[in-house]
Amino acid sequence: MKNPLHLLSLLVTICCIETHVLAQAKTKKTLFIIVDGISSDSKEKTPTPNLDLIAKKGGYARAYVGGGKDTYSQTPTISAVGYNSLLTGTWVNKHNVWDNDIADPNYHYWTIFRFLETQYPQKKTAIFSTWLDNRTKLAGEGLPQTGKLQLDYFFDGFELDTIHFKHDKDKQYIHKIDEKVVNEAASYIQQNGPDLSWVYLEFTDDMGHRYGDSEQFTKAIQIMDDQMGRLWKAVSNREKDFNEDWLVVITTDHGRDAKTGKGHGGQSDRERGTWIVTNAKDLNQTFKETPGIVDIMPTLAKHLDINFPKEQAFEVDGTAFTGKISIAKPIVTRASKKLNVSWKALDKAGKVKIWLTRTNHFAKGERDLYHLVGEADAANEKAEIDISQYPSGFFKIVLEGELNSVNQWVVEK
């Protein structure tokens, strides 16, 4: 029999190790940044050493906006539309922001800010923005429709200050505001480390609109890269000094027109073609196969340990591009009295449940009644669903894997 003192010493050592491990658990933080109107080809042909430095920690991917081209989810490649696709993880057919007027957002599709503030009210949120509407209209701070969402810190609205930022035709005042926003964000993040932060910068899009593909636009991208360096330094200092685990995601909201680079809004490849830079190390296949802007929100949520209630999870159009997921890229088509359903299995183990509803009550804040109409091995990557009992029209289909769900609509004229 072993010496009891030896066993006691061993138990004490194990307990000390476990305590040390728990004490060393890192606090998870996130920062996402939207730099306006930089197509993927524009970014790639411009030296961006700071973005490259961040990408070396994680990755760079060409991405897309605009929803499903020529489908029910086709989404204008316009700024506020793209921002809200990121914030809610849904395309325009759900979030209902069709242009920069932001006339009637559907707040039943929650933003990442509302999820965090609801599930973790003790955690801190912040917005640093060169456009006031991002907070007041898209996030919907203080509105009854968002449960009077309250952010912990904001720094925005300077575009309305024409005394300190005199408006000029060349939009240099926007550059000055961007600088003010970046400097405040870097300082506040380094000093306070909010759990979820959004930084939005506008100047690159202004130079694109005014000059198109030009030296001025290229210079604006280089200025943006310098700004990213300042924000990255603040995050790096937080990680070093406060034992924090930061997820940083940088993207753009739309590309530019192919002819001159001055416009956007349509569905050309260049207008839809965007990019994502992140420091995330556990990138999965979704990131490697042209992620969408809607994939960013569930990725942020995963890092922050946000759990979507099932009814809300069934509505999210994006798929997390970090960690393990079961399925991605759903396709649903109708052929006579059946639906052909397919998906990409990223984890071939387990089953995929197929749910169907013919209503869209969720959009009105009500519940949809889903029916389980099929089940298949995830590895099969396809199934046929008999819908002979249903009249033609509208179908919402959800594929529920072991680790995540994806959805598609069938909208018949």
Helices and strands as residue ranges (DSSP letters): H 4-23, E 27-35, H 40-44, H 49-57, E 59-64, H 79-88, H 92-95, H 112-119, E 125-129, H 133-133, I 134-139, G 144-146, E 153-155, G 158-160, H 172-192, E 196-201, H 203-211, H 215-242, E 244-251, H 269-272, E 273-278, H 285-288, G 293-295, H 296-303, H 310-313, E 327-335, E 338-345, E 351-357, G 361-364, E 371-377, G 378-380, E 382-386, E 394-400, E 405-411
